[in-house]
Amino acid sequence: MAIRDHSALGDTAHSGTSRLPGDLDSVVLVRGQTFRGLTIRQLLGAGAMGNAYLASHASLRMPVVVKLFR
């Protein structure tokens, strides 16, 4: 598994499969919610693989897309 250092952003990204604790099917992010330095703006789409959200990154001051896989 490759690991990329994103410590300046406060995160570390792993390529490959990782899973958050709990049931991901029940995770829903709502407008205005803050999640790991990201502020959720809106749901972009939902499908069989998961949900995609438009968010703002606090330290980068730019829009990003967050996708939560089921």
N, C-alpha and C positions, 0 to 999 in steps of 0.2 A: 504494500500500500504506500503510495507516494504521499508525502506530507509537505505542504507549502506553508512557509512561515508568513503569517499575516498579523504578527504581533503588533505592528503599528496601527492596525485596525481593531485590535482587541479580540481577534479571532484566529483560529487555526483551521484550515480547510483540509479535509482528507478526501482523496479520490477513492472511490469504492463505495461500499454500502455501509451506512451507519444508521442507527435507529435511536430515537429519543425514547425515554421511559414513558410508559403509559400507552393508551390506545390512540394512535395518530388519526384514526377515522373520526374521533370526537374533537380534534383540535380545530378550532375556528378562530381566526384572528379578526378583530373588528377595527373599524376606522378609529384612529387616534390611539390605539394600543401601541405601547412601546415594547419591542422584543429585541434584546441584544444590540441596542444602539440604533435600531430601525424603528421608524414610526410608520405604522400601516396607514395607507391613504385610501385604498379601495381594492375590492376583489376584482381581478382581471378575468378570471375564468376558473371553471371547475370541471373536472373530467374523471375518467376512470383511474388515472395515475395520481391525482391529487388536486390541490388548489394553488393558483398563482395570484399573488398580491402585488400591487404597486406600493412601494414604500420609499421613505426618504432616509438616507444614511446621515446620521448626525454629524460625524466628524468629517466625512467627505463632502457633505453638503450637495448631494446629487441624488437623483432618483435611481432606485434599484428595483429589481423584481425578486420576490421571495417565492419559492415554490416548495410546498410541503407535500412530500410523497406519502401515499397511504402505505 
